[in-house]
C-alpha cells in the first residue's frame, strides 16, 4: 500500500501534467472533443471546457454500437458539468469493411467518426479535433489510432503523458463522476473478429449486459460467440456470479434474449480479451 507521502507525490506529479495539458489546450483557438462518456474522454472534455469555455464543443456519435446505458451516463455527466455538447449520427454500418468485423474494424469506425467531426468543424468554424487516447492505450492493439493520425486528430492526454490512473485521480480531484467509472468500449468489441457486426446482434448484447447490470455487477462484458454468451465479470465479483441462484438468473436472463448457451469465463473480465485471438507474425 502506498504511504501518504507517496500519494502526495503522485498527486503532485499528476497535477503538474494537468498544467501541461491546460497549457497545450490554451494554445488552441477552438476545439472539438470526441466524447464517448468514458473516463478519458470525459476528463478531456472537461479540461477543454475549463480552458477554452465556449470555444470547445464535446461531440458524441450515435449508432447501434453505442449502448443505451452509455448514452444515459453521458447525458448525466453533461447535465452535471454544463459542458457544451452535440450528438451526431455516424453511418459505419453502411461500410462493408466495418460490418465484416476484421481486426481493423476499429479503424473504420474511427475513420467514419473523424470524417463526421471534420465536417462539423468546417461547418462551425472549429480549427482542431481531439480524442482521449492516453499513455497506456499505446500498449494494446488499437487500429483506431491510425485513423486519428490520418485525420490529424490531436491527442492532448497522450501528449501530456497522462496515464489512466492519473486521469482518474485528476477526475476525482475535479469532482467528475466519471473518475471511477468502469472501463467501457463500444458494443462491437463484444463480437469476435470475423463475425459480422449487425445492429440486431448489438442490441442483443446491449440487453444482455443490462441483465448483468440489474443484478448489481459493476465491471463485466457479454461476449457473443454465435449461440453462446461468454460472460466476463471482474475477479472480485466472480464469487457472487458463481453463486447458484445468481448464475441461474444470469443464464435465464440471457437465454430469454436468444442465447442458447451461457458460460462464465473463469479468467474474469479483461480489456481486449478478443485481441488474444489475433495471430501475430
Secondary structure, DSSP 8 states (H G I E B T S, - for coil): ---HHHHHHHHHHHHHHHHHHHHHHHT-S-EEEE--SSHHHHHHHHHHHHHHGGGEEEEEEESTTS-HHHHHHHHHHHHHH---EEEEE--GGG-HHHHTT-TTHHHHHHHHHHHHHHHHHHHHT---EE----TTGGGS--THHHHHHHTT-B-HHHHTT--HHHHHHHHHHTT-GGGG------GGGGB-TTS---HHHHHHHHHHHHHHHHTT--SEEEEEETTEEEEEE-GGGHHHHHSHHHHHHHHHHHHHTT-SEEEE-TT---TTGGGGGS---
